Amino acid sequence: MEDEVKARLRGIHKAVNGDGRGVLERIVVTCTEMLVDRGCSSIAVCHDVPHTSPLVRGRGAHISIDVYLHADDKVGVKYMRQVLTNVDDQKADECDKDADATTKHVVVVSVGGPTPFTRKEFEGTNVQFFLARDVCYNPTRHSLVPKHVVVASPPQGVSKEELPRLLLSDRIVQYHNWPVGTIVYICRSFGGHEPVSYYRVVVASS
């Protein structure tokens, strides 16, 4: 199973001599950083390549995030239903008295993404899909990407409706899994000039 996964990951960048193991390691690093940035204080990594069990698990105050790696061409509905059944079973086995208050999220990293039926069935749920090639690096750590910070309200004298939009499909929004209505403060520097501040509000992609 692991050799098959590495073989599929080896070709995601269309390189002649791709390194499947290296791609897998980069995916694990990015997903670990993502879970920490989302508020998980406890991270567990599976060093094998599981099929329907999490590759990375994150736990925090009232949040639980499981990252699954799917190496087939497309993520089908049957696979996702099996994954969510496992998530429900894990929740039933938890002894934490606050388990019901914990928000459970599922992140699926795959080579080809979900099928249209899968995407439609799980739209609006706590399931998020990423392409493997998009989590080989952390977009928030790139030197050209300014820091994005969630704030409670827009600047004084400006209403939320007047703010420029930041789409749900934006890579940084997806990385943090910010919901619609989130107000984001962005500080960007241009060469030696003074930093310029921006405010954006997250809106639906359509």
C-alpha positions as CSV (number, residue, x, y, z in Angstrom):
1,M,0.0,0.0,0.0
2,E,2.7,2.4,1.0
3,D,4.7,1.8,-2.2
4,E,1.5,2.4,-4.3
5,V,0.9,5.7,-2.5
6,K,4.5,6.9,-3.0
7,A,4.3,5.9,-6.7
8,R,1.2,8.1,-7.2
9,L,2.6,11.0,-5.2
10,R,5.8,10.8,-7.2
11,G,4.0,12.0,-10.3
12,I,1.9,14.8,-9.0
13,H,4.4,17.5,-10.1
14,K,4.9,15.8,-13.6
15,A,8.6,15.3,-12.7
16,V,10.6,12.6,-14.5
17,N,12.4,11.6,-11.3
18,G,9.9,12.4,-8.6
19,D,10.5,11.5,-5.0
20,G,7.2,10.0,-3.6
21,R,8.6,9.7,-0.1
22,G,9.7,13.3,-0.1
23,V,6.3,14.5,-1.3
24,L,4.7,12.5,1.5
25,E,7.0,14.0,4.1
26,R,6.2,17.5,2.9
27,I,2.5,16.8,3.0
28,V,2.8,15.7,6.6
29,V,4.8,18.8,7.6
30,T,2.3,21.2,5.9
31,C,-0.7,19.4,7.5
32,T,0.9,19.5,10.9
33,E,1.6,23.2,10.6
34,M,-2.0,23.8,9.4
35,L,-3.5,21.9,12.4
36,V,-1.3,23.9,14.8
37,D,-2.3,27.2,13.1
38,R,-6.0,26.1,13.5
39,G,-5.6,25.8,17.2
40,C,-4.6,22.1,17.8
41,S,-2.2,21.7,20.7
42,S,-1.7,18.0,20.4
43,I,-0.6,16.4,17.1
44,A,-0.2,12.7,16.3
45,V,1.4,11.5,13.0
46,C,1.0,8.0,11.6
47,H,4.3,7.0,10.0
48,D,2.7,4.4,7.9
49,V,0.4,5.2,5.0
50,P,-3.1,4.4,6.3
51,H,-6.1,4.1,4.0
52,T,-9.2,4.8,6.1
53,S,-7.4,6.0,9.3
54,P,-5.9,9.4,9.8
55,L,-2.4,10.3,8.6
56,V,-2.3,13.3,11.0
57,R,-4.6,13.9,14.0
58,G,-4.9,17.2,15.8
59,R,-6.7,17.9,19.0
60,G,-7.3,21.2,20.8
61,A,-9.7,23.0,23.0
62,H,-13.1,22.0,21.6
63,I,-11.6,21.1,18.2
64,S,-10.7,17.8,16.6
65,I,-9.2,17.5,13.1
66,D,-8.3,14.3,11.3
67,V,-6.2,14.4,8.0
68,Y,-6.7,11.5,5.6
69,L,-4.5,10.7,2.6
70,H,-6.3,9.2,-0.4
71,A,-4.0,8.2,-3.2
72,D,-6.5,6.9,-5.8
73,D,-7.4,9.0,-8.8
74,K,-10.6,10.5,-7.3
75,V,-12.2,10.5,-3.8
76,G,-15.4,8.6,-4.1
77,V,-18.6,8.8,-2.0
78,K,-18.1,5.3,-0.6
79,Y,-14.6,6.1,0.7
80,M,-15.9,9.3,2.4
81,R,-18.8,7.5,4.0
82,Q,-16.4,4.9,5.4
83,V,-14.1,7.7,6.7
84,L,-17.0,9.5,8.4
85,T,-18.2,6.3,9.9
86,N,-14.8,5.8,11.5
87,V,-14.9,9.4,12.8
88,D,-18.3,8.7,14.4
89,D,-17.0,5.5,15.9
90,Q,-14.0,7.4,17.4
91,K,-16.3,10.0,18.9
92,A,-18.5,7.3,20.4
93,D,-15.4,5.7,22.0
94,E,-14.1,9.0,23.5
95,C,-14.5,9.3,27.3
96,D,-14.0,13.0,27.4
97,K,-17.0,14.6,29.0
98,D,-16.7,17.5,26.6
99,A,-16.7,15.3,23.5
100,D,-20.1,16.5,22.4
101,A,-18.9,20.1,22.5
102,T,-15.9,19.3,20.3
103,T,-16.1,20.3,16.7
104,K,-14.8,17.5,14.5
105,H,-13.3,18.3,11.1
106,V,-12.1,16.0,8.4
107,V,-9.4,17.0,5.9
108,V,-8.9,14.7,2.9
109,V,-5.7,15.1,0.8
110,S,-5.8,13.4,-2.5
111,V,-4.1,13.2,-5.9
112,G,-7.1,14.0,-8.0
113,G,-9.6,15.6,-5.7
114,P,-13.2,14.4,-5.0
115,T,-15.6,13.3,-7.7
116,P,-18.5,15.8,-8.5
117,F,-20.9,13.5,-6.6
118,T,-18.6,13.4,-3.5
119,R,-18.1,17.2,-3.5
120,K,-21.9,17.8,-3.8
121,E,-22.8,15.3,-1.0
122,F,-20.3,16.7,1.5
123,E,-20.7,20.4,0.6
124,G,-21.5,22.5,3.6
125,T,-20.2,19.8,6.1
126,N,-17.0,19.8,8.2
127,V,-15.2,18.0,5.4
128,Q,-12.5,19.8,3.4
129,F,-10.6,18.6,0.3
130,F,-7.1,19.5,-0.7
131,L,-5.0,18.4,-3.7
132,A,-1.7,16.8,-2.7
133,R,0.2,19.1,-4.9
134,D,-1.3,22.1,-3.0
135,V,-0.1,20.9,0.4
136,C,3.4,20.1,-0.5
137,Y,4.3,23.6,0.8
138,N,2.7,25.9,3.4
139,P,1.3,29.0,1.6
140,T,1.3,31.0,4.8
141,R,5.1,30.5,5.2
142,H,6.0,31.9,1.8
143,S,8.0,35.1,1.8
144,L,5.8,36.9,-0.7
145,V,2.5,36.1,1.2
146,P,1.6,38.8,3.8
147,K,0.4,37.8,7.2
148,H,-3.3,37.3,7.5
149,V,-4.9,37.9,10.9
150,V,-8.6,37.5,12.0
151,V,-10.0,40.6,13.7
152,A,-13.3,41.1,15.5
153,S,-14.4,44.1,13.5
154,P,-13.5,46.4,10.5
155,P,-11.8,49.7,11.0
156,Q,-13.8,52.5,12.6
157,G,-16.2,54.1,10.2
158,V,-16.3,51.2,7.8
159,S,-19.0,48.5,7.8
160,K,-18.4,44.9,7.0
161,E,-20.5,45.2,3.9
162,E,-18.2,47.8,2.5
163,L,-15.0,45.7,2.9
164,P,-13.4,44.2,-0.2
165,R,-14.1,40.5,-0.6
166,L,-11.8,37.5,0.1
167,L,-13.3,34.4,-1.5
168,L,-13.7,31.0,0.2
169,S,-11.6,29.5,-2.6
170,D,-8.6,31.7,-1.6
171,R,-5.6,29.5,-0.6
172,I,-5.1,31.2,2.8
173,V,-8.8,31.1,3.6
174,Q,-8.9,27.4,2.8
175,Y,-5.7,26.8,4.9
176,H,-7.3,28.3,8.0
177,N,-10.8,27.1,7.1
178,W,-12.3,30.5,7.9
179,P,-16.1,30.7,7.5
180,V,-18.0,33.3,5.5
181,G,-18.2,36.6,7.4
182,T,-14.7,36.4,8.9
183,I,-12.9,39.7,8.8
184,V,-9.2,39.5,8.0
185,Y,-6.5,42.1,8.5
186,I,-3.6,42.0,6.0
187,C,-0.4,43.9,6.3
188,R,1.7,44.1,3.2
189,S,5.1,45.7,2.7
190,F,6.3,47.0,-0.7
191,G,10.1,47.2,-0.8
192,G,11.4,49.9,1.6
193,H,8.0,51.7,1.9
194,E,5.9,51.7,5.0
195,P,3.6,48.7,5.5
196,V,0.1,49.1,4.0
197,S,-2.9,47.7,5.9
198,Y,-5.9,46.0,4.3
199,Y,-9.1,44.6,5.6
200,R,-11.1,41.9,3.8
201,V,-14.3,39.9,4.5
202,V,-14.6,36.3,3.6
203,V,-17.5,35.6,1.2
204,A,-18.8,32.6,-0.7
205,S,-17.0,31.8,-3.9
206,S,-20.1,32.0,-6.1
